[in-house]
């Protein structure tokens, strides 16, 4: 490490400077790294292999990845999935392969925000992970089973990190306040218990957030005449962002249920209230968008088919612009879905047709509907009538023999009233 590196480290945020360098200093995640856990034993034996750490922000994902590589004699390269590409990954693999051949030295590839890699980027490292050229360690706030390509996930062990407890965060705050090498120990600092309690409470399980608040408090508070910097409750409150709602898992799903039922009930205000309450509780906005996509077919359907397209567009817009502006597209979508004409005809049609399939057993395709170029059955004596030769519609048998239709019954709401009139008209006015 040269002088420039020392300057960079000195000026790094407190949360970055205070990253533990070994497992003994690691805070929280007892289910993963304490006692004789599999992870702890694998790290000690240098046999952890490719893995993915996922969990909320500020719980130690990247820190644990750095601890893993620090415990080995291997090289490591760190990338961020947002800014890296296929070419960069291939260069790392080529270097790792040469290093392994010439010196027998392995290479770890640490990838932050690994869920952001697309399929092409993920595929570029698959062979290297498979043959051991690189050891992949990804960190992400998203569940990799839902957000990453299956090929990558299947080659990695998955470890979920949990939000830190208030006691865990207090340990980190106290440690930072007295550490003279990396922390705030060189300041004449008086940190009240009330302030520590509030920093821990307001951080919502995120140690980085708590340390950022503490650092801001110390750097922005004028010292007393004797040089003492006093951090009390009032200072702590002024330097921390508002705490998100804290809800249990069951309450979260109750709120999500209230959101969905408010959409279905066309109560725009209630849908907005529950939607943004869920955001405050830490809900991923994409969960709300996915629910609205489902409601666009389940509760609106053909009454206003534009709702489905609109919600998908709003979700794409959110993904592109992020927060806080993304809240506008979310609110826009909620209002549209809640205020749209409602019909459950689509979901009822699905239920009816699936029931019919379960009752009818083997499927027998009418002869005139078969692909006569490839069918191994007898050819039809009844010709297939091409509807466009008859103005767009001609009456003929489309369902199998003995199957009664009546699956889709349009309502009188919105566009379905027009659809209903159209379907009734062609049945009446065609032979």
Buried (B, 14 or more C-beta within 10 A) or exposed (E): EEEEEEEEEEEEEBBBBBBBEEBEEBBBBEEBBEEEBEBBEBBEEBEBBBBBBBBBEBBBBBBBBBBBBEBBEBBBBBBEBEEBBBEBBEEBBEBBBEBBEEEEEBBBBBBBBBBBBEEEBBBBBBEBBEEEBBBBBBBBBBBBEEBBBEBBBEBBBBBBBBBBBBEBBBBBBEBBBEBEEBBBEEBEBEBBEBBBBBBBBBBBBBBBBBBBBBBBBBEEBEEEEEEEBBBBBEBBBEBBEEEBBEBEEEEBEEBBEBBBBBBBEBBBEBBBBBBBBBBEBBBEBBBBBEBBBBBBBBBBBBBBBEBBEBBBEBBEBBEEEEEEEBBEBBBBBBBBBBBBBBBBBBBBBBEBBEEBEEEEEEEEEBBBBBEEEEEEEEEBEEEEEEEEEEEEBBEBEEEBEEBEEEBBEBBEBBBBBEBBEEEEEBEEEBE
